[in-house]
């Protein structure tokens, strides 16, 4: 069969890598792809915005593509699945209506509140309510901070601000309503209670009627060690998560993931694809912070290397509605992914810098490199802005994973490279009960 993967990041490279292992697959295409995917897929430099869906559909028809897998959230929210299904083509991912779970944080918060699913308390404001939002913050007692300000729409993982005090909170509201930092995505906001705890991600495969949990992962959203600095799309991840015991895991499923999926069915939303729950564990209780409508990045790079079965039939099962209540098989090894980002990220990012040291690493069985912001230029692989590479290793222990990954990173060189040195550090030495 022929498979098309849409996207250009580390998540999509990992999907291409995993799909390439399937005996069912003869040919893989990627739109637009990146320099790393070129070894496994034929990459085509095509626009993936909604204005170009017809051209992508024509390509799928001409090449007789059997399955399309969508990586990034924007095409999903813009309705690419609806376009494909109306023409009878198989595509993995939720339709426009279901993708509202990520496309609108207000929509999701209202759904959670309606069905009493644990989530931090929050209040909504529209752009025209700017003065009311500022007044609301000014009258809050200092003991009520930090608070979390969330832009309603898509913001590439950067639309959530943890404000430590009133001044920071008011500035965050101004970023949304006055400075238009997030464009139309910031026309509505949620001001949410801050919960102290640790975050965890649970990705689930969904076929429209059933939900199949994958394994837990934890990612790192802040740019600097110790969770300092600006939010990013994610600077690293690891799996499994020893901080979560069996009791907490069962609560995540029974109090959040299954009730939320049942709520979608009650709301006449048939969700097919990946449902990604971003959760916080506070005092041994899970709360849903957000839903995403696609594979996580960089969680996917720490999850899929541990999958011990063919991914392609699982994807097809979601598309056809035939996955059922399947229990997935996982490698017991640990997995760590560390992201290397370009100079200036996340505020800005450089591009065009030559990346050195990749050839020697590609020969190693212990390290996998997933490209994100890369491209070919004059025979060289160069940076293409943002997050550049994900360096991944599997081993018996987190300590060994970390040693391999950070040793590999030392050999990768480009101007202004930056990365966190504390990915999976908290997991070292902790016992893990496989869930």
FIMI-906182 format. One line per 3 residues: number of its first residue (from 1); for each residue x, y, z of C-alpha. Coordinates in Angstrom, 3 decimals, padded with zeros to 6 digits, m for minus. Layout:
NUM	X/Y/Z; ...
end
This chain:
1	000.000/000.000/000.000; 000.950/003.655/m000.445; 000.904/006.020/002.541
4	001.083/009.814/002.639; 002.194/011.631/005.810; 001.317/015.313/006.033
7	003.665/017.563/008.014; 007.313/018.549/008.336; 008.272/018.150/012.001
10	009.904/015.624/014.295; 006.546/013.976/014.988; 006.005/013.394/011.268
13	009.534/012.045/010.781; 008.865/009.602/013.631; 005.554/008.574/012.039
16	007.267/008.014/008.680; 009.994/005.998/010.447; 007.438/003.805/012.228
19	005.237/003.359/009.148; 008.298/002.368/007.080; 008.699/m000.744/009.281
22	005.333/m002.121/008.153; 005.332/m005.011/005.688; 002.041/m003.633/004.405
25	003.651/m000.467/003.036; 005.427/m000.292/m000.327; 005.802/003.467/m000.721
28	005.677/006.514/001.572; 005.199/010.126/000.530; 005.549/013.188/002.772
31	004.108/016.664/002.226; 006.140/018.786/002.686; 008.534/016.569/004.699
34	012.054/017.548/005.741; 015.679/016.599/005.141; 015.509/013.621/007.498
37	012.385/012.094/005.983; 013.963/011.983/002.516; 015.738/008.719/003.366
40	012.416/006.964/003.958; 009.844/008.891/001.939; 009.466/010.863/m001.248
43	009.041/014.452/m000.054; 007.058/016.996/m002.029; 007.312/020.714/m001.413
46	003.609/021.513/m001.250; 001.646/023.952/000.868; m000.539/022.201/003.477
49	m002.813/025.160/004.233; m006.551/024.861/003.655; m006.253/026.806/000.405
52	m004.254/023.904/m001.032; m006.385/020.936/000.084; m007.657/020.431/m003.487
55	m004.105/020.078/m004.819; m003.259/017.558/m002.088; m006.423/015.600/m002.925
58	m005.469/015.583/m006.597; m002.047/014.202/m005.682; m003.677/011.483/m003.560
61	m005.991/010.573/m006.422; m003.232/010.572/m009.054; m000.847/008.461/m006.959
64	m003.606/006.148/m005.692; m002.686/006.741/m002.043; m004.285/004.141/000.237
67	m003.937/006.015/003.546; m003.120/009.607/004.523; m001.870/010.367/008.033
70	m002.088/013.955/009.267; 000.561/015.094/011.748; m000.045/018.784/012.617
73	m003.184/020.218/014.166; m003.840/023.136/011.795; m004.964/021.080/008.757
76	m007.204/019.005/011.044; m008.845/022.065/012.583; m009.229/023.512/009.066
79	m011.158/020.436/007.910; m008.758/018.384/005.780; m010.401/015.158/006.994
82	m013.837/016.385/005.923; m012.441/017.192/002.465; m010.870/013.752/002.078
85	m013.885/011.832/003.351; m016.243/013.719/001.021; m014.161/012.315/m001.846
88	m013.956/008.801/m000.423; m010.271/008.797/000.573; m008.961/007.168/003.746
91	m007.384/009.657/006.135; m006.284/009.302/009.752; m007.391/012.101/012.049
94	m010.518/013.714/013.510; m012.841/015.812/011.354; m013.344/019.544/011.778
97	m016.084/019.182/014.394; m014.073/016.772/016.536; m010.886/018.834/016.111
100	m012.572/021.679/017.980; m011.206/019.975/021.105; m007.861/021.517/020.191
103	m009.089/024.323/017.981; m010.950/025.990/020.850; m009.913/025.777/024.492
106	m013.197/027.464/025.416; m015.170/024.725/023.636; m013.222/022.043/025.519
109	m013.520/023.752/028.898; m017.279/024.120/028.468; m017.560/020.430/027.530
112	m015.558/019.385/030.597; m017.620/021.585/032.883; m020.909/020.306/031.410
115	m019.980/016.681/032.086; m018.211/017.286/035.431; m014.846/016.058/034.202
118	m011.997/017.184/036.511; m010.330/020.329/035.171; m009.058/023.540/036.801
121	m011.745/026.193/037.304; m011.709/028.899/034.665; m013.578/031.969/033.477
124	m013.971/033.115/029.847; m013.482/036.570/028.348; m013.919/037.907/024.806
127	m011.792/040.611/023.221; m014.499/043.197/023.795; m014.429/042.273/027.484
130	m010.828/043.481/027.875; m011.640/045.943/030.661; m013.659/043.310/032.518
133	m010.775/040.859/032.306; m008.338/043.415/033.719; m010.776/044.314/036.501
136	m011.233/040.616/037.310; m007.469/040.230/037.716; m007.021/043.433/039.713
139	m009.576/042.418/042.312; m008.008/038.975/042.834; m006.035/038.620/046.049
142	m002.279/038.152/045.774; m002.707/034.714/047.328; m004.728/033.658/044.254
145	m001.682/033.800/041.988; m000.210/032.283/039.874; m003.028/032.086/037.325
148	m003.002/030.615/033.848; m003.988/032.683/030.794; m004.950/030.628/027.737
151	m005.565/031.899/024.223; m008.608/030.108/022.838; m007.280/029.028/019.445
154	m004.178/027.429/017.968; m000.902/029.082/018.956; 001.804/026.478/018.184
157	002.055/025.473/021.830; 002.808/029.039/022.949; m000.675/030.312/023.822
160	m000.572/029.332/027.504; 000.975/031.796/029.964; 001.530/031.115/033.655
163	001.336/034.533/035.305; 003.057/034.701/038.694; 001.385/037.992/039.724
166	m001.207/040.570/038.687; 001.200/042.543/036.524; 002.208/039.493/034.482
169	m001.416/038.403/034.148; m002.543/041.816/032.875; 000.361/041.862/030.394
172	m000.712/038.415/029.150; m004.259/039.677/028.616; m002.848/042.676/026.712
175	m000.814/040.274/024.543; m004.068/038.615/023.536; m006.539/041.485/023.338
178	m004.446/044.590/022.634; m001.159/043.550/021.027; m002.808/040.703/019.064
181	000.205/038.482/019.693; m001.800/035.363/018.818; m003.969/036.860/016.089
184	m007.545/035.586/016.015; m006.570/032.750/018.360; m006.398/035.313/021.166
187	m009.815/036.877/020.596; m011.141/034.746/023.451; m009.228/033.681/026.541
190	m009.613/031.564/029.649; m008.272/032.757/032.970; m007.740/029.527/034.843
193	m006.737/028.493/038.343; m003.156/027.300/038.615; m002.690/023.807/040.015
196	000.623/022.761/041.513; 001.729/019.279/040.472; 003.365/017.483/037.585
199	002.114/017.153/034.020; 001.750/013.995/031.980; 000.478/013.160/028.499
202	m001.763/010.249/027.535; m002.391/009.622/023.841; m005.295/007.358/022.902
205	m006.242/005.759/019.588; m009.938/006.224/018.794; m012.132/004.537/016.175
208	m015.335/006.496/016.721; m016.771/004.097/019.274; m013.819/002.853/021.322
211	m010.765/004.408/022.938; m007.439/002.554/023.240; m004.853/004.163/025.552
214	m001.223/004.277/024.486; 001.573/004.546/027.064; 002.195/007.607/029.188
217	004.831/010.198/028.365; 005.988/013.442/029.924; 007.146/016.456/027.959
220	008.948/019.684/028.836; 007.340/022.849/027.542; 009.657/025.541/028.927
223	012.797/026.552/027.042; 015.221/026.411/029.993; 016.202/023.864/032.647
226	014.091/023.780/035.761; 011.005/024.710/033.699; 012.083/028.327/033.348
229	011.504/030.776/030.515; 008.977/030.929/027.683; 006.686/028.147/026.555
232	007.765/026.195/023.479; 006.288/023.443/021.358; 008.191/021.010/023.597
235	011.904/020.614/024.382; 011.960/016.901/025.169; 010.012/013.920/026.443
238	010.363/010.519/028.008; 008.362/007.336/028.503; 007.217/005.578/030.685
241	006.450/007.983/033.554; 007.474/006.513/036.928; 005.747/009.362/038.764
244	002.388/007.816/037.830; 001.400/004.684/039.745; m001.361/002.264/038.816
247	m003.909/004.013/041.033; m003.372/007.397/039.380; m003.403/005.819/035.933
250	m006.771/004.165/036.612; m008.149/007.529/037.773; m006.958/009.158/034.528
253	m008.929/006.599/032.544; m012.038/006.347/034.747; m012.442/010.031/035.674
256	m011.189/011.774/032.526; m010.405/009.903/029.301; m013.365/007.499/029.157
259	m015.975/010.000/030.462; m014.748/012.664/028.044; m014.919/010.267/025.108
262	m018.434/009.237/026.136; m019.316/012.932/026.382; m018.214/013.426/022.783
265	m020.491/010.583/021.684; m023.395/012.169/023.592; m022.646/015.471/021.831
268	m022.880/013.667/018.455; m019.138/014.004/017.841; m017.596/010.883/016.280
271	m013.936/011.164/017.199; m011.522/009.089/015.079; m007.749/009.481/015.312
274	m005.547/010.334/018.268; m007.034/011.973/021.343; m004.195/013.494/023.357
277	m004.896/014.383/026.969; m002.604/016.911/028.595; m003.046/016.292/032.325
280	m001.756/017.564/035.640; m001.531/015.394/038.744; m002.134/017.406/041.921
283	m002.287/015.631/045.305; m002.625/012.286/043.525; m005.667/013.455/041.570
286	m005.651/013.981/037.776; m007.093/017.076/036.095; m007.366/017.704/032.373
289	m005.514/020.814/031.230; m006.123/020.477/027.491; m006.982/018.130/024.672
292	m005.014/017.918/021.438; m006.397/016.305/018.308; m003.176/014.713/017.006
295	m000.001/012.897/017.966; 002.055/014.946/020.427; 005.407/016.452/019.515
298	007.820/015.449/021.086; 005.851/012.773/022.995; 005.445/010.688/019.833
301	009.235/010.414/019.538; 009.363/008.784/022.997; 006.250/006.622/022.559
304	006.414/005.039/019.101; 009.947/003.603/019.554; 008.452/001.453/022.342
307	005.546/000.103/020.233; 006.030/m003.623/019.572; 003.443/m004.054/016.832
310	002.711/m002.713/013.374; 001.353/000.839/013.597; m000.343/000.784/010.177
313	m003.191/m001.663/011.008; m003.872/000.406/014.129; m004.217/003.564/012.054
316	m006.460/001.793/009.549; m008.577/000.424/012.403; m009.190/003.977/013.626
319	m010.151/005.147/010.128; m012.455/002.174/009.443; m014.006/002.176/012.914
322	m012.767/m001.360/013.533; m009.997/m000.929/016.108; m012.200/m002.053/018.995
325	m010.936/m002.312/022.553; m007.461/m003.468/021.629; m004.653/m003.754/024.181
328	m001.359/m002.588/022.714; 001.992/m004.317/023.230; 004.938/m002.224/024.430
331	008.681/m002.634/024.880; 009.686/m002.503/028.558; 012.721/m000.355/027.767
334	012.804/003.320/028.689; 012.910/005.977/025.970; 014.171/009.580/026.079
337	013.914/012.308/023.434; 015.848/015.580/023.732; 015.046/018.411/021.324
340	017.767/020.656/019.920; 016.382/024.048/018.912; 017.730/026.878/016.790
343	019.248/030.092/018.048; 016.636/032.512/019.442; 013.822/029.981/019.789
346	011.007/030.374/020.836; 010.873/034.163/020.443; 012.583/033.955/017.059
349	014.783/031.441/015.297; 017.666/031.380/012.882; 017.832/029.227/009.753
352	020.369/028.248/007.144; 023.054/027.113/009.617; 024.922/023.976/008.508
355	024.374/020.981/010.815; 027.494/018.884/011.360; 027.971/015.471/012.972
358	024.826/013.699/011.777; 026.502/011.119/009.530; 028.416/009.415/012.307
361	025.295/009.206/014.497; 023.155/007.696/011.751; 025.394/004.607/011.831
364	024.631/003.964/015.477; 021.951/001.472/016.522; 021.622/003.194/019.891
367	020.489/006.618/018.658; 017.650/007.717/016.390; 017.573/011.263/015.034
370	014.199/012.711/014.100; 014.443/015.853/011.997; 012.095/018.777/012.627
373	013.349/022.134/011.349; 015.796/020.970/008.676; 016.198/021.282/004.908
376	018.752/020.565/002.189; 020.858/023.438/000.866; 023.826/023.121/m001.501
379	024.357/019.505/m000.519; 024.248/020.251/003.213; 021.577/019.669/005.839
382	020.859/023.061/007.400; 018.572/024.449/010.071; 015.137/025.657/009.018
385	014.084/027.464/012.201; 012.369/026.470/015.450; 012.986/023.020/016.825
388	015.641/021.409/014.650; 016.253/017.814/015.797; 014.992/015.244/018.291
391	017.694/012.920/019.606; 016.228/009.640/020.893; 017.547/006.571/022.674
394	016.075/003.423/024.241; 017.745/001.490/027.075; 017.073/m000.538/030.221
397	017.309/002.572/032.406; 016.682/006.291/032.115; 020.262/006.913/033.213
400	021.614/004.950/030.263; 019.165/006.650/027.868; 020.258/010.062/029.048
403	023.945/009.224/028.775; 023.510/008.046/025.179; 021.379/011.017/024.130
406	023.532/013.726/025.658; 026.722/012.099/024.375; 025.225/012.144/020.865
409	024.177/015.777/021.203; 027.785/016.736/021.944; 028.677/015.488/018.444
412	025.972/017.531/016.707; 027.056/021.051/015.908; 025.388/024.091/014.418
415	025.457/027.767/015.205; 023.456/028.717/018.311; 022.126/025.234/019.129
418	020.231/025.111/022.401; 018.751/022.261/024.408; 017.734/021.347/027.939
421	020.064/019.163/029.998; 017.433/017.969/032.478; 015.151/015.871/030.245
424	014.116/012.720/032.191; 016.443/013.670/035.043; 013.623/013.325/037.564
427	012.935/009.794/036.311; 016.458/008.519/036.982; 016.570/006.010/039.800
430	012.773/005.734/040.107; 011.069/002.365/039.985; 008.533/001.925/037.191
433	005.507/m000.300/037.437; 004.448/m001.024/033.854; 000.826/m000.003/033.437
end
